[in-house]
Amino acid sequence: SEFHFQQALARLEQVGDHGRASHTLNSLGVGLHLQGKYDEALQAYAQAQDKAQQAGMLRTITTILIGKGDVYRDLGRYAEAAGAYDEARQLVEQAEAPIQVLYLLIAQGSLYRLRNDMLRAAALLRRAYEEARERNAEYEKAQASLQLGILHYEQGNLLTARGYLSEARTIFRSIGTRHELARVYLHLARLSNLEGQQAA
């Protein structure tokens, strides 16, 4: 719970453990974001970034920036989301974190889709999908499949969309990620509705 996070954080700050404090605050930010507490999530991420910078933790800073970008994206603050993702992209190559590169490609592709730049969105998402497949990164491949499915049904390519969404469903089911699986079912329901309209 948030209370236990705060207790753990207080103990870490007492001993000056900036690295673990940063991880704790980042986890708190993720949890608050999932609960829809966007302003509080941004506050937690800002504190996490400060602690990570004090500890010189490049990969953690990159993770936090991506998290901040995701919150801004969900708030519809697309310019700020793009800024956070761009800042993360500048760091991610230095951090030598290939999984973060994949997630960032997916996040930026999703953002371009929301901004109706479908060509850039498709290019980034396809690249993420192929690289995830080459690396056997199933979770990231499913995330890319989900976003490609949404992109395709928004463009009227319903058969292609169903293929990607079905693949995402299969992977998330096997991994056991309920939150992501719920998102897939939501988009499959929307797709079914569009297919019904097309058949009518």
N, C-alpha and C positions, 0 to 999 in steps of 0.2 A: 504494500500500500504506500501512498504518498508519505504518510507519517513515518513509516519505517525507513523510507529513502532518506527523509530529512534527518532522522536519528543517525543513520549510518554516515551521512555526509558530515554531520557535526563532529563525529568521532574522528573521521579522516582529516578534517581541517585542524583538529586539535594536535594531531601528530605531523601536520604539514605534508601529507601524502597527496600531492596535487594530481598525480596520475590516476589513482583510484577514485579520487573525488570527481575528476573529469568523467570517468566511466559511469559513476553513479548518477551524475547530473545528466549525462547523455541518455541513460536508460530512463530517467525520469521524464526527459523531454519526449522520448518515443512514446511512453505511456500516456502522457498528457495529450499528445497529438492524436493518438488513437481514440481518446475520450472526447475529442472535439474541443479541448481546452487550448485553443491556439495561442492566445497571448501568453498564457503560463508556460506553454511549451517553448515559445521563443525566448522567454526569460531563462528557462532552464538551459537551453542550448547556448545562450550568451555566456552564462556562468561556466558552463562546461568548456566552451572554447577558451575562455580566459585561463582556466586551470590547465588545459592541455597545452596552451602556449607557454605557460610558466614551466611546465614539465618537458617542453620540447618534443611533444608527441605528434609527429606529422600525420601519421595515418588516422589518429583519433580526431585531429582537427579537420581532416578531409571528411570523415564520417559525419561529424557535427555539421559542417557546412552543407552537406547533402541533406541532412535532416531538416535544417533550417529552410533550404530550398523547397523541400516537400511541403512544409507548413505554409510557406508563402504561396506555393502553387494552389494548395487547397483553399486558401483565402481569396484566390483570384488576383493576388498581387504578383502578376506574372513578371514584371520588370525586376522586382526584388528577387524572385525565384531564379531568374536567369542570372542575376548578379552573383547569387550564392553558388549556383552550379558552375559558373565561369571561374570563380575563385577556387572552388574545389578542383576543377580541371587543371588549373595551373599547378596545384600541389600534388595531384594524384600520380603523375609520372615520377616525381621525385620520391614519392613514398613506395614505389614499386609494389603496388597493390592491384593485381589484375582483376579481382572480384569487384573492387570499388570502381574500376574503369567500366566494367560491365554495367553496374548499377547506375553509374552516371550517364552512360549512353541511353539507358532505358528512361531515366528521369528526364533527360533533355529531349528525348524523342516524344515523351508524353507531353511535355510543355509545348513543344512545337505543334503537336496535334491540337492542343487546347487553344493555341493562337492561330489555328487554321493554316499553318504552313505545312501542308500535308506531304510535300516532296521531301523536305528536310526530315520530317518526322519519320517517314517510311525508310529513308536511308539509314538513319541512326538506329531504328528499331531492328531492321534487317541485319545490320552489322552486329548489334548486340546478340541477336538470336543465333547467328552463325558462330560467333566467337564463344558463346555459352555452350553451344553444341560441341565445338571442338575441345573445350575444356571439361566437358561432362559436368557442367555447372547447372544442375537440374532446376534449382530454385530460380536462378536468373533466366534460364531458358523459358520457364513457365511465365515469369513476369513479362518477358519480351513477347511471348505468344499472346498473353492477355491483351497487351497494348496493341499488337498487330491486329488482333481480332476486332477490337473496338474501332481502330482506324478503318479497317475494311468495311465493317457494317455501316459506318458513318458515310462511307463513299459509295454505298450501294452494292458492294461486292459480298453478297450474303453467303454464298457457298464457301468462299475463301475464309470469310470471318468464322464460320462454324468450325472449319478445320482447325484454325488457331485456338479458338476458345475451348474446343473439345480436348485439344492437347494440353492446354493449361489446366483444365479440370482434372485430367488424368494424373498429371504430375503433382498438383497440389494435394490431390486425394492421397496419393502414395506417400507424400512427405508428411501429411497430417497438419497442414497449415489452414486452420479453420477460417481465419479472417480473410485470407486471399481467396479461399474456396467460395466463401459467401459472395465476394465481389464477382467471381466468374459466373455464379448462378444468376446474379442480378443481370449481367450482360447477356447471358444466354436467354433469359426471359425477354429482354428487349429485342434480341435478335429474332426469337420466335414470333413476337408481335409483328415485326417488320416482314417476316416471311409470310405470315398470315395476310397482311395487307397486300403483298405482292401477288399472292395466289388468288385473291378475291376478284 
